[in-house]
Amino acid sequence: MVEIVCNKLVSFLYVQRTLKLDLGSEVNTIQDSRCYLMNGGAVESFFISEDTPVGSVIGSLSVNGDPSEEQGDITLRLQEKGAAVGIAPGTKNLTLLRALDREEQRGPSNVYVNVRCDRRRTTDPSFIIPVSVRVWDVNDNAPVWVGAPYSVRLSELTAVGARVTVGARASDADQPGPHATIHYSVLPGPHHEYLGFPNELDSVLIVKKPLDYETLRNFTVTLRAQDSGSPPLHNDTQLHVQVLDADDQNPKFTHEHYTAVLPEDAKEGTLLATSPGPISAADQDTGINAPLQYSVTGDNGRLLVVDKDTGQISATKQLIEELNQPVTVVLKATQVDNSDRYALATVSVSGGGAGAVRFRRRQYAAAVSEAAAPGHVLLTLHTAPPPARATQNNLQFYVSDRSFLDKFAINSAGEVVLRRPLDYETADSYNYQVMVTDGISNDTASINISVVNVNEWEPRFRYPQYEFRVEQDPQRDAELLPVGRLDVFDGDKRDNVTLTLRGSGADMLYINSTGDMYLRAGALRSLNASVLHVVATAVDSGAPPRQTSVPVTVHVSERLLQAGG
């Protein structure tokens, strides 16, 4: 017997259907590869992006046979109902019917179905082809702050580098990898320099700059969480910080130095009036405002008694008996809750005899032009007739604020002299406390120097000339058509600027106090030229007033002229 086998070489698995025909010594073998995968595998696999639109063709099944409805020799259908994928009738195309999502928020992350393949015109059983559709991740989720917005309370004593326990962190729903790797930052803005992330991949927040309750009591910064996708996605939130006051400031007296005069008829316990005002001090930690107690200290402390609650001083028997020249006593204001926090001041006590040196006035004031030249005498600090034991040249004047000498000086005659030029725009007044002494007695008074403004600057336009075009159609019933703005500035503090227009076309235009210029709609009917030439003048309110002018050209479109006519 001779067996003839006709094999057609292909790269896929196939089943052999054998029809044996006994024709003497021959056996014929017929092969059928329909419904088998062309790649020789047993499972069909596809990979798609999770942002693939619904209705897209995922891929084509590599199955042998023709599934077309009329001429085809196989039939393909899905075994599962309601699956996220389907097979288009008469094709091998696998189509997406529902959204897929790697994070399984909007749909399944993977799909596994069975495709049933039937050989037409045969009674062969159906073939089952397993199909796997796997989804790869895309950056479709921005980071989300957990529990945002945030707030935290920080003591002003919080050290630089200390962690801020606010629990600020973000999460990303994308799959682990670049799409879910979060970078943290504090966005630039007001007060952003106080906080920061030392490691951008860690949500740990630290203090980067010392806090101070006395200068900044609360602030808000913007935090950003951004992933590493391409393009990256981000989310911002707010962190509100409340700065808590801490006991980091000493108390402070209202004045560093006080003076008092012992009356001639003083007795033990006589209350002494102080200048330039009552003795008082306050805690500079305003949020705490700790109560204070007053006391005297130093070698001369025995000469005065101070009320521990009010700071009022009174004379002792020793002061009355021993005072033959001015004495200085050190005052102390101490926090009740923390004896390490205190302030010091001095009080000078002199005798109240008829010969004691005195200012004739408690307050001296002068007004001086900012154009005054150095060497100009501003005022004279007159004192009561000096005692017989001293002459005017023995008097000495002291000012508590060292900045006084930056601009002024006092000679032995009590004349306040200008040392350097003044500028009203920089400072318009100066206030000081001055003390006079003859070596035995002393007195204090206040000085107020007001700076008189001089009209130094003329108004200045931003440009040497202006040119505008009016092309916009006027709104219905509008009386004014916008033309443009004239920007003008005056360097003199508190000077006001008034703007006016002059020229043949000035009555057709209007300008307000802010420099906005308009064309009067009614002027279009009488306007016989497309160009208006006017002069804008800016006059300030100084004394004497100064002014500046610039030319202004206004072009009116032909279309507006025709519409107006």
Buried (B, 14 or more C-beta within 10 A) or exposed (E): EEEEEEEEEEEBBBEEEEEEEEEEEEBBBEBBBBBBBBEEBEEBEBEBEBBBEEEEEBBEBBBBBEBEEEEBBBBBEBBBEEBBBBBEEBBBBBBBEBBBBBBEEEBBBEBBBEBBBBBEEEEBEBBEBBBEBBBEBBBBBBBBBBEBBBEBEBBBBBEEEEEBEBEBBBEBBBBEEBBBBBBBBBEEEEBBEBBBBEEEEEBEBBBBEEBBBBEEBEBBBBBBBBBBBEEBBBBBBEBBBEBBBBBBBBBBBBBEBBBBBBBEEBEEEBEBEBBBEBBBBBBBBEBBEBEBBBBBEBEBBBBBBBBBEEBBBBBBEEBBEEBEEBBBBBBBBBBEEEEEBBBBBBBBBBBBEEBBBBBBEEEBBBEBEBEBEEEBBBBBBEBBEBBEEBEEEBBEBBBBEEEBEEBBBBEEBBBBBBEEEBBBBEEBEBEBBBBBBBEBBBBBBBBBBEBBBBBBBBBBBEEEEBEBEBEEEBEEEEEBBBBBBBEBEBEBEEBEBBBBBEBEBBEBBBBEEEBBBBBBBEBBEEBEEEEBEBEBBBBBBBEEEBEBBBEBBBBBBEEBBEEBE
